[in-house]
């Protein structure tokens, strides 16, 4: 559920390479693609086209999207395309892995708090209870062979915690398919890279200090993988002197409080996207346990008490500033 925070990369470009860079506003954030290779400008433009197409499919806030159709037809089977099947299936997998700490049926709860609409408010306990009754990833039915999805009446799918990462993955795959030698796709902090810098060293990505987002606290090396951060400083509102952020625990209905930020490194941006949210909700101990047990996954956790944990696979390579 990354968005609204700052990552940076430090490129190093061979003079003989064709380089293209472009920025567009998609998925409610600034998206930047830099690619290096033959006809890079053409393929960057086409990668953006693919991202735009997928947003039209996966955003519940676009009325003609497949997700919006699933929600408006709750209780009925809805025919969908392969991307929708893939994103929902991965979301259900992460839901099962985390025992509901990540749940794609949180739409009613997210709307109740005003995230996505800007109509922020702290709901009553009665409203929270009603919203929780609509949340249960286990009740989502996916017919992969028939390419159909059905959700229970009253439930609302929200793929905001995973779709952006998936769309970044697809843009990256498109650039790989067209033989871009190296590239970076950055969608508001959901980052995926192709290859390494021309000198053979990994790309370097800076991770914000959650207490001062204008500052970088760590630099992570990236090569043919992805990184996503979820933080309580990204989207929040103040009511009655209290700060309420957007990373909601689908089991309690309230913002998760044990952590300030979670950074996940994984091969897939979609998986990193979902896991960053899930680990944030799981909290300090269970979040660390999950990161350490998953192959190919690394992370940085910052607790509400500012304690920092860096996973074993990142401990030597991540640079603390």
Backbone torsions as a table, in degrees:
resi	resn	phi	psi	omega
1	UNK	NA	46.9	-176.9
2	UNK	-79.0	153.1	175.7
3	UNK	163.7	141.0	174.9
4	UNK	77.9	13.4	177.3
5	UNK	-122.2	172.2	-167.7
6	UNK	-114.5	125.9	168.8
7	UNK	-116.7	157.4	174.1
8	UNK	-135.1	154.9	172.4
9	UNK	-131.3	155.5	-178.0
10	UNK	-116.1	96.5	-175.8
11	UNK	-78.1	157.1	175.7
12	UNK	-140.5	117.8	-167.4
13	UNK	-120.3	132.8	173.6
14	UNK	-72.5	140.2	-176.4
15	UNK	-62.2	-32.7	-174.9
16	UNK	-81.7	-7.9	-179.8
17	UNK	-81.7	144.3	170.7
18	UNK	-81.2	125.8	-178.1
19	UNK	-117.5	139.6	174.2
20	UNK	-134.8	140.3	177.9
21	UNK	-140.5	137.5	178.1
22	UNK	-150.1	154.2	179.1
23	UNK	-131.3	135.5	175.2
24	UNK	-138.7	161.5	176.9
25	UNK	-98.5	112.2	179.9
26	UNK	-139.5	154.1	173.8
27	UNK	54.4	34.5	177.8
28	UNK	64.1	28.1	179.0
29	UNK	-154.6	167.6	175.6
30	UNK	-82.5	128.1	-179.1
31	UNK	-115.6	128.3	-178.9
32	UNK	-121.0	132.5	173.9
33	UNK	-125.0	127.7	171.7
34	UNK	-122.0	129.3	-178.2
35	UNK	-137.2	151.8	-176.5
36	UNK	-132.9	120.5	-178.9
37	UNK	157.0	-178.6	-177.7
38	UNK	-67.5	132.9	-179.8
39	UNK	57.5	36.3	-176.1
40	UNK	-58.5	-39.4	-177.5
41	UNK	-60.8	-42.8	179.0
42	UNK	-61.7	-45.2	-174.3
43	UNK	-76.5	-28.1	173.1
44	UNK	-64.8	-44.4	178.6
45	UNK	-61.0	-42.7	-179.6
46	UNK	-70.4	-32.2	176.1
47	UNK	-64.3	-39.7	175.4
48	UNK	-62.8	-39.1	177.4
49	UNK	-60.0	-39.8	177.4
50	UNK	-65.4	-39.7	178.7
51	UNK	-65.1	-41.8	178.4
52	UNK	-62.8	-41.8	179.4
53	UNK	-61.4	-43.4	-177.6
54	UNK	-71.2	-34.1	175.0
55	UNK	-61.2	-38.0	178.9
56	UNK	-65.3	-21.3	179.9
57	UNK	-89.7	-38.8	-164.2
58	UNK	-105.4	-11.6	-178.5
59	UNK	-84.2	126.8	178.1
60	UNK	-73.4	-14.0	-178.5
61	UNK	-88.7	-3.9	174.0
62	UNK	-99.4	116.5	-165.7
63	UNK	-61.6	-28.5	-178.0
64	UNK	-96.5	8.0	-179.5
65	UNK	-71.2	162.4	177.6
66	UNK	-66.7	-36.2	179.1
67	UNK	-66.7	-40.9	176.7
68	UNK	-62.2	-37.0	178.6
69	UNK	-67.2	-41.0	176.3
70	UNK	-58.9	-45.0	-178.1
71	UNK	-66.5	-41.0	-178.8
72	UNK	-73.9	-16.4	180.0
73	UNK	-112.2	28.2	-178.2
74	UNK	-52.5	133.2	-176.0
75	UNK	98.6	-12.0	-178.7
76	UNK	-121.1	153.4	173.7
77	UNK	-71.8	138.0	179.3
78	UNK	-127.2	128.8	177.2
79	UNK	-75.1	134.0	-176.8
80	UNK	-137.6	171.1	179.5
81	UNK	-90.2	172.4	-177.5
82	UNK	-60.1	-41.0	178.2
83	UNK	-57.5	-40.6	179.2
84	UNK	-65.3	-41.8	176.3
85	UNK	-59.6	-45.1	-177.0
86	UNK	-64.4	-45.2	-177.6
87	UNK	-67.9	-45.2	179.4
88	UNK	-63.7	-42.1	-179.8
89	UNK	-62.2	-42.6	177.5
90	UNK	-66.1	-39.6	177.4
91	UNK	-60.6	-40.8	178.0
92	UNK	-68.2	-36.3	177.1
93	UNK	-62.2	-44.8	178.9
94	UNK	-68.8	-34.3	175.5
95	UNK	-61.1	-43.9	178.7
96	UNK	-66.9	-42.7	-179.3
97	UNK	-60.2	-36.2	-174.9
98	UNK	-104.3	9.1	179.0
99	UNK	53.5	42.0	174.1
100	UNK	91.4	2.3	175.2
101	UNK	-66.8	-26.3	170.7
102	UNK	-115.7	126.4	-175.5
103	UNK	-145.4	121.6	-176.8
104	UNK	-80.1	-0.6	178.7
105	UNK	-99.3	30.1	-176.6
106	UNK	-88.1	9.2	-173.1
107	UNK	-53.8	-44.5	-179.4
108	UNK	-62.8	-43.1	-179.2
109	UNK	-65.1	-45.0	179.8
110	UNK	-59.9	-43.8	179.0
111	UNK	-66.2	-36.3	-179.5
112	UNK	-59.7	-40.2	179.1
113	UNK	-79.1	-13.4	178.9
114	UNK	89.7	4.7	177.4
115	UNK	-75.1	127.9	-175.3
116	UNK	104.6	-28.5	178.9
117	UNK	-110.5	-24.0	-177.4
118	UNK	86.1	-1.2	178.4
119	UNK	-90.8	70.2	-170.5
120	UNK	-73.1	142.1	172.7
121	UNK	-165.6	153.7	172.1
122	UNK	-87.7	116.0	-177.0
123	UNK	-69.5	161.7	173.5
124	UNK	-75.1	162.2	178.6
125	UNK	-62.1	-32.7	178.1
126	UNK	-67.1	-41.7	178.1
127	UNK	-64.8	-39.9	177.5
128	UNK	-60.5	-45.5	-179.1
129	UNK	-60.7	-41.5	179.2
130	UNK	-64.9	-40.2	179.3
131	UNK	-67.1	-41.1	-179.9
132	UNK	-60.6	-30.3	-179.7
133	UNK	-67.2	-16.2	-179.9
134	UNK	-95.3	-2.9	-173.0
135	UNK	-103.8	118.4	172.8
136	UNK	-172.6	98.7	-178.2
137	UNK	-58.3	-25.3	-177.2
138	UNK	-68.3	-15.4	-178.8
139	UNK	-94.5	-0.3	175.4
140	UNK	-80.0	129.6	-179.0
141	UNK	-108.6	130.9	179.0
142	UNK	-124.4	121.2	175.3
143	UNK	-104.4	92.9	-174.7
144	UNK	-65.9	-40.7	-179.0
145	UNK	-63.5	-42.7	-179.0
146	UNK	-89.2	-3.0	-177.3
147	UNK	50.9	58.0	179.1
148	UNK	-133.2	152.7	177.4
149	UNK	-136.0	143.3	175.0
150	UNK	-139.0	134.2	174.3
151	UNK	-117.9	156.8	-179.0
152	UNK	-66.9	153.9	174.0
153	UNK	-58.1	135.7	179.8
154	UNK	94.5	-20.6	179.5
155	UNK	-84.0	154.3	178.2
156	UNK	-135.6	121.1	175.9
157	UNK	-73.7	139.1	171.5
158	UNK	-138.4	108.9	-177.2
159	UNK	-94.7	18.3	-176.9
160	UNK	-61.0	-23.0	-179.8
161	UNK	-87.9	5.1	-175.5
162	UNK	-147.9	-29.3	-172.1
163	UNK	-65.6	-38.4	-179.1
164	UNK	-62.2	-43.8	177.2
165	UNK	-60.9	-40.8	178.7
166	UNK	-62.2	-43.8	-178.8
167	UNK	-65.5	-37.3	174.0
168	UNK	-61.7	-43.2	177.6
169	UNK	-57.7	-42.9	-177.2
170	UNK	-68.5	-36.5	175.8
171	UNK	-64.7	-42.5	178.0
172	UNK	-61.8	-45.0	179.9
173	UNK	-61.3	-37.8	178.8
174	UNK	-62.9	-42.6	179.9
175	UNK	-68.1	-36.7	175.6
176	UNK	-62.9	-45.3	-179.6
177	UNK	-56.5	-35.3	-177.9
178	UNK	-99.1	23.5	166.5
179	UNK	62.9	34.4	170.1
180	UNK	-67.8	129.6	-174.3
181	UNK	-72.3	-32.4	178.3
182	UNK	-157.9	146.5	-178.2
183	UNK	-163.0	158.3	174.4
184	UNK	-132.6	128.9	172.9
185	UNK	-114.3	121.7	-176.7
186	UNK	-128.1	107.7	178.9
187	UNK	-108.4	85.1	178.3
188	UNK	58.8	29.3	179.1
189	UNK	108.5	-15.3	167.9
190	UNK	-79.5	107.5	-170.5
191	UNK	-118.9	135.8	172.8
192	UNK	-136.1	141.0	-176.4
193	UNK	-125.0	152.3	172.4
194	UNK	-109.5	129.7	174.6
195	UNK	67.1	-158.5	179.8
196	UNK	-125.7	-179.9	173.6
197	UNK	-66.5	156.2	-176.7
198	UNK	-57.0	-21.8	177.3
199	UNK	-84.3	3.6	176.6
200	UNK	91.8	-8.1	179.0
201	UNK	-87.8	154.6	-178.6
202	UNK	-64.3	155.8	167.0
203	UNK	-62.9	156.7	179.2
204	UNK	-121.0	129.1	-177.2
205	UNK	-120.7	128.8	179.9
206	UNK	-90.7	140.0	179.7
207	UNK	-112.3	131.3	-176.2
208	UNK	-66.1	152.0	167.1
209	UNK	-78.4	117.7	-176.5
210	UNK	-64.4	-19.6	178.2
211	UNK	-86.1	-18.1	177.9
212	UNK	-150.6	83.6	-173.5
213	UNK	-59.8	-10.4	176.2
214	UNK	-79.4	-7.9	-178.0
215	UNK	-111.7	148.4	176.2
216	UNK	-99.9	130.3	-178.8
217	UNK	-103.1	-29.4	-178.4
218	UNK	-139.2	152.4	171.8
219	UNK	-121.3	125.6	-176.5
220	UNK	-110.7	132.3	174.2
221	UNK	-77.7	136.4	179.6
222	UNK	-129.4	136.4	175.7
223	UNK	-151.8	112.9	-178.4
224	UNK	54.7	39.5	174.3
225	UNK	-151.0	-166.7	-169.5
226	UNK	-137.1	159.8	176.7
227	UNK	-144.2	140.2	178.2
228	UNK	-141.4	141.3	174.9
229	UNK	-120.6	138.5	168.4
230	UNK	-115.1	130.1	-178.1
231	UNK	-141.1	153.1	-178.4
232	UNK	-76.2	-5.7	-179.2
233	UNK	-93.9	-3.7	-171.8
234	UNK	-79.0	-48.3	177.7
235	UNK	-140.7	124.3	-179.4
236	UNK	-161.1	168.2	172.7
237	UNK	-140.4	161.8	179.8
238	UNK	-110.1	129.1	174.6
239	UNK	-141.3	130.5	-179.6
240	UNK	53.4	37.3	176.7
241	UNK	79.6	-0.8	-179.7
242	UNK	-107.6	151.8	-178.3
243	UNK	-104.1	125.8	-176.8
244	UNK	-120.8	117.3	-176.9
245	UNK	-101.1	174.8	-167.5
246	UNK	-89.0	-5.8	-177.4
247	UNK	-89.3	93.4	-172.7
248	UNK	-89.5	139.0	174.5
249	UNK	-82.6	112.0	-176.9
250	UNK	-67.1	-8.1	179.3
251	UNK	-91.8	-25.7	-179.5
252	UNK	-112.4	-25.7	-178.1
253	UNK	90.7	-2.8	-176.7
254	UNK	-117.0	161.9	176.6
255	UNK	-57.9	138.2	176.5
256	UNK	-70.1	141.1	-168.4
257	UNK	-120.3	-8.0	-173.3
258	UNK	-76.9	-21.6	-174.5
259	UNK	-125.9	156.5	173.5
260	UNK	-100.8	-34.6	177.8
261	UNK	-157.0	152.7	176.5
262	UNK	-135.7	125.0	174.1
263	UNK	-113.0	127.5	-179.5
264	UNK	-119.7	132.3	172.9
265	UNK	-109.4	127.7	179.1
266	UNK	-154.3	165.7	179.7
267	UNK	-65.8	-37.7	-177.8
268	UNK	-100.7	130.0	176.5
269	UNK	-68.1	-33.3	178.0
270	UNK	-63.0	-45.1	179.0
271	UNK	-66.3	-41.7	178.0
272	UNK	-63.0	-39.0	178.8
273	UNK	-59.8	-53.6	-178.7
274	UNK	-65.3	-41.3	-177.9
275	UNK	-68.9	-33.1	178.6
276	UNK	-63.3	-39.0	176.3
277	UNK	-69.6	-46.2	-177.6
278	UNK	-61.3	-44.9	-179.7
279	UNK	-65.3	-38.7	177.0
280	UNK	-58.3	-44.1	-179.6
281	UNK	-69.6	-39.6	-179.1
282	UNK	-63.2	-32.7	177.9
283	UNK	93.9	-174.1	-168.8
284	UNK	-59.2	-60.2	-173.7
285	UNK	-72.3	-52.9	-177.7
286	UNK	-67.0	-32.3	177.3
287	UNK	-65.0	-44.9	177.4
288	UNK	-60.8	-44.1	-179.3
289	UNK	-59.1	-42.9	-178.7
290	UNK	-65.0	-46.5	-179.0
291	UNK	-59.9	-44.0	-176.2
292	UNK	-69.5	-26.3	-176.9
293	UNK	-88.9	-13.4	-176.8
294	UNK	-90.9	122.7	178.9
295	UNK	-65.9	138.8	177.1
296	UNK	75.7	10.3	-179.0
297	UNK	-119.9	131.6	176.1
298	UNK	-129.3	165.4	-178.3
299	UNK	-162.8	163.8	171.6
300	UNK	-127.5	124.9	178.5
301	UNK	-115.1	137.0	172.7
302	UNK	-118.6	118.8	-177.4
303	UNK	-78.5	166.7	178.6
304	UNK	-62.9	-20.8	176.6
305	UNK	-94.0	10.9	179.6
306	UNK	72.9	8.0	173.1
307	UNK	-67.4	142.0	-177.1
308	UNK	-117.7	135.9	174.7
309	UNK	-126.5	131.4	176.7
310	UNK	-119.6	127.7	-175.8
311	UNK	-62.7	159.2	-173.3
312	UNK	-58.3	-36.3	-178.0
313	UNK	-75.3	-13.7	178.6
314	UNK	-107.2	-13.7	-170.4
315	UNK	-55.1	-37.4	-177.4
316	UNK	-89.4	-27.4	-174.1
317	UNK	-94.1	-29.8	179.0
318	UNK	-72.3	136.1	-179.5
319	UNK	-103.2	124.9	176.4
320	UNK	-90.9	128.2	-177.3
321	UNK	-95.3	NA	NA
